[in-house]
Amino acid sequence: MELLCLTVWKILQADIEPGTGAAPGNTRHQGLQTEEAYGAQRQRKHDCALVISGDSLGYLAQHSTEGRFLAQQMMLRMQPNMPWEIKALLEGKQASLAADFSITQFKHIGRLLMVHGRNSYKRSAALGQFVMHRGMIISTMQAVFSSVFFFASVPLYQGFLMVGYATIYTMFPVFSLVLDQDVKPEMALLYPELYKDLTKGRSLSFKTFLIWVLISVYQGGILMYGALVLFESEFVHVVAISFTALVLTELLMVALTIRTWHWLMVVAEFFSLGCYLASLAFLNEYFDLSFITTWPFLWKVLAITLVSCLPLYIIKYLKRKFSPPSYSKLSS
């Protein structure tokens, strides 16, 4: 087939040179031609005809790169009344290559919208809100800390603590939310009403934005004021208590938001927690190792974390019980 395409293409591009295939008697006559006339004759193309059916050309265009290129060249010379199937075939392939999604069968649109489209919307909403929450909660703690110390321009967390909080301590659990799903794909295809609920914009709206702002302000205030109330003798203890409670709170909030656990989510949670616990041994300039290994440190951190997360869990449980979402009826 490729040989046929190349042969046809050579026929279309061939230039029949003067004297090629001429009779022996014309050799003497050609020898008398001047050099200028011979050069002009070499530039002249002889007409040639190629007969090929539309089915054959369509087959070549579908199964061969050379055939598709050949059909494109022939389409440029087609008249308006030429077979439209060939033009539609080539234009359809070009549109398919330029599109974001290429669907071979119409029935695949259902899964693309009902499953992948719905999950993409909900996951993007959850991820965006959690990224906002992660930054706003630490900003609230900094604001409370500055107000308590007469708005002194002293950062609460410095150096590696800020870098670690934004990366290895909280990044993996937060981004693991892209694996979450509320219902199974079979249920999403069976009940298209679930996709219709997305048009209400309840997953990402001004209301949800205000809710996450209030959650961030509440948790940031509890973590900072709790650490100050439990303040002992040195400033380093405030940093150790508040930062540890902050990391645990963020990990717990991700766990409370997940609706369907994936094994990568579990790995992300324990990996981030393990990285933080392992780094405590190397962060001597921020933490007092003799203090963080004592019982008072543990119960203070657990108490602050419990106060910051337990009320939110109770509210979420009551809301789910008395006003369950539509997907909960199918997943139960």
Secondary structure, DSSP 8 states (H G I E B T S, - for coil): -HHHHHHHHHHHH----TTTT--GGGHHHHHTS-HHHHHHHHH----------HHHHHHHHHH-HHHHHHHHHHHTT--TTS-HHHHHHHHHHHHHHHSS---SSTTHHHHIIIIIIHHHHHHHHHHHHHHHHHHHHHHHHHHHHHHHTTT----SS-THHHHHHHTTTTHHHHHGGGG--SS-HHHHHH-THHHHGGGG--SSSHHHHHHHHHHHHHHHHHHHHHHHHT--S-HHHHHHHHHHHHHHHHHHHHHHH-SS--HHHHHHHHHHHHHHHHHTTT-TTT--HHHHTSHHHHHHHHHHHHHHHHHHHHHHHHHHHHS--TTHHHH-
